[in-house]
Amino acid sequence: QEELVESGGSVVPPGASLKLSCTTSERVFANNFMAWFRHVPGNEREFVAAIAWFADNTYYADSVKGRFAISKDAALNTVYLEMNRLKPEDTAVYYCAADKYITTITRARIPEITFWGQGTQVTVSS
């Protein structure tokens, strides 16, 4: 099983910025859309952002558009999620994910998504 490893989660105050990282193998990075999801206990796992492997096409949930930015470094097989103007409702476990099909990701077809990381906790609290 290929591994996706997230890092960067922390406790920050409202309005702060935070950057998450997800590193994987070249095999996964070069052949899949890379994405971020988040999960709050009691809710469904929610799509946050995604980026194509073949171009810089990006995709965002409406709830984060204009505040969050997804990017990648192909040399490091790493995808990032820059989160700005954080709100308490952004508090969640953030998961890195990968799949060949963007609709599987953006429509949050959770059981069909091929690769998942272990998650990193982001807490926005004063």
Salt bridges, closest charged atoms under 4 A:
GLU2 OE2 - ARG27 NE 2.57
GLU46 OE1 - ARG38 NE 2.85
ASP56 OD1 - LYS72 NZ 3.95
ASP62 OD1 - LYS65 NZ 3.16
ASP90 OD1 - ARG38 NH1 2.90
ASP90 OD2 - ARG67 NH1 2.77
